[in-house]
Amino acid sequence: MFKKFKIPEATVGRLTAYSRYLKEADEKGISTVSSQQIAKATGVTPAQVRKDLAYFGEFGTRGVGYNPRELYNYIMKILGLDRRWPVIIIGAGRLGAALAMYGGFAERGFDIVGIFDVDPAKIGNKVGEIEIRPLQELKEKVKDLSIKLGIVAVPAASAQEVVDFMVDCGIKGIINFAPANISVPEGIVLRRVDLASQLEYLTFHLGESR
């Protein structure tokens, strides 16, 4: 049973990094890792590793360390990745197609099961093995496969309308790649990925160093 605290978003992000290191350690046949080793591999302090894990219970053996496979499995369960998640993509342009072909999703338990668009010229074409379907078919797909997660890869001008439609169809968690500020109802989890803003972050810091 996990402890009932509000978990900082940064902690959730670090858990992903810890899990990747632990999987690599297990695949190398390593039977025990310390918080120092996890910290060094993920760019944090040992105290931060211990604090992050303490939100969810007690792991490992004091003075010995953690079994990589056991801790990896615990973290995957914490992240909800002890099951596979079907995911849909809205927008079959270059970004949407690239996301659909990204193998890293499947490696972490996310299966792209549908791509939708409103452009008649795209509908019926395939991205890999997935046929692009008209957006109006989304509700039926969501219901049939109990889909909760979706990715938005549409122009900014249509992003809010698309997100509203996704919510109406039953999508509960959304990643938005459109460069637009989107609002969602309470109970819907929205994450924005703005690649341009990340580059701006870099140029700001490079400018400081001049």
PEJOCOR-V209417 format. One record per residue. PHI is phi in radians with two decimals (none if undefined). OMEGA is omega as a letter, one per 40 degrees, with the letter a starting at -180 (999 if undefined). BURIAL is 1 if it has 9 or more other C-alpha atoms within 8 Angstrom, else 0. Layout:
# PEJOCOR-V209417
phi: (PHI	PHI)
omega: (OMEGA	OMEGA)
burial: (BURIAL	BURIAL)
This chain:
# PEJOCOR-V209417
phi: (none	-1.42	-1.16	-1.60	-2.07	-1.33	-1.56	-1.05	-1.03	-1.08	-1.11	-1.03	-1.10	-1.23	-1.02	-1.06	-1.12	-1.05	-1.10	-1.14	-1.12	-1.11	-1.13	-1.09	-1.10	-1.12	-1.15	-1.49	1.46	-1.33	-1.64	-2.53	-2.28	-1.77	-1.12	-1.12	-1.17	-1.08	-1.10	-1.08	-1.28	-1.99	1.38	-2.22	-1.69	-1.00	-1.09	-1.16	-1.02	-1.11	-1.14	-1.07	-1.21	-1.14	-1.05	-1.99	2.39	-1.90	-2.25	1.34	-2.14	-0.99	1.46	-2.01	2.22	-2.11	-1.37	-0.99	-1.17	-1.13	-1.17	-1.02	-1.12	-1.07	-1.14	-1.07	-1.18	-1.02	-1.39	1.35	-1.83	-1.56	-2.54	-1.70	-2.09	-1.31	-2.33	-2.00	-2.09	-1.84	1.96	-1.86	-1.36	-1.08	-1.18	-1.04	-1.14	-1.11	-1.13	-1.11	-1.61	-1.26	-1.24	-1.13	-1.10	-1.09	-1.09	-1.76	1.78	-1.92	-1.87	-1.29	-1.96	-2.92	-2.24	-2.22	-2.69	-1.89	-1.42	-1.01	-1.24	-1.64	-1.09	1.72	-1.29	-2.06	-2.00	1.12	-1.72	-1.77	-1.49	-1.27	-2.03	-1.14	-1.03	-1.16	-1.53	-1.06	-1.02	-1.13	-1.12	-1.06	-1.17	-1.12	-1.88	0.91	-1.39	-2.02	-2.05	-2.55	-2.09	-1.80	-2.34	-2.12	-1.05	-0.99	-1.09	-1.88	-1.09	-1.10	-1.08	-1.14	-1.09	-1.02	-1.17	-1.04	-1.10	-1.05	-1.41	1.93	-1.25	-1.92	-2.28	-2.31	-1.83	-1.90	-1.63	-1.27	-1.34	-2.59	-1.47	-2.00	-1.92	-2.37	-1.19	-1.06	1.69	-1.76	-1.70	-2.14	-2.14	-1.81	-2.05	-2.00	-1.14	-1.11	-1.15	-1.18	-1.15	-1.10	-1.06	-1.16	-1.16	-1.05	-1.26	-1.18	-1.12	-1.11	-1.48	-1.28)
omega: (a	i	a	i	i	a	i	i	a	i	i	i	a	i	i	i	i	a	i	i	a	i	i	a	i	a	i	i	i	a	a	i	i	i	i	i	i	a	a	a	a	i	i	i	i	i	i	i	a	i	i	a	a	i	a	i	a	a	i	a	a	i	a	i	a	i	a	a	a	a	i	a	i	a	i	i	i	a	a	a	i	i	i	a	i	a	i	i	i	a	a	i	a	a	a	i	i	i	a	a	a	a	a	i	a	a	a	i	a	a	i	a	i	i	a	a	i	a	a	a	a	a	a	i	a	i	a	i	a	i	i	a	i	a	a	i	a	a	a	i	a	a	a	a	a	a	i	a	i	i	i	i	a	i	a	a	a	a	a	i	i	i	i	a	i	i	i	a	i	i	a	a	a	i	a	i	i	i	a	i	a	i	i	i	i	a	i	a	a	i	i	i	a	a	i	a	i	i	i	i	i	a	i	a	i	i	i	a	a	999)
burial: (0	0	0	0	0	0	0	0	0	0	1	1	0	1	1	0	1	1	1	0	1	1	1	0	1	1	0	0	0	1	0	1	1	1	1	0	0	1	1	1	0	1	0	0	1	1	0	1	1	1	0	1	1	1	1	1	1	0	0	1	0	0	0	0	1	1	1	1	1	0	1	1	1	0	1	1	1	0	1	0	1	0	0	0	1	1	1	1	1	1	1	1	0	0	1	1	1	0	0	1	0	0	0	0	1	1	0	0	1	1	1	1	0	1	1	1	1	0	0	0	0	1	1	0	0	0	1	0	0	1	1	1	1	1	1	0	0	1	1	0	1	1	1	0	0	0	1	1	1	1	1	1	1	1	0	1	0	0	1	1	0	1	1	1	0	1	1	0	1	1	1	1	1	1	1	1	1	1	0	0	0	0	0	1	0	0	0	1	0	1	0	0	0	1	0	0	0	0	0	0	0	0	0	0	0	0	0	0	0	0)
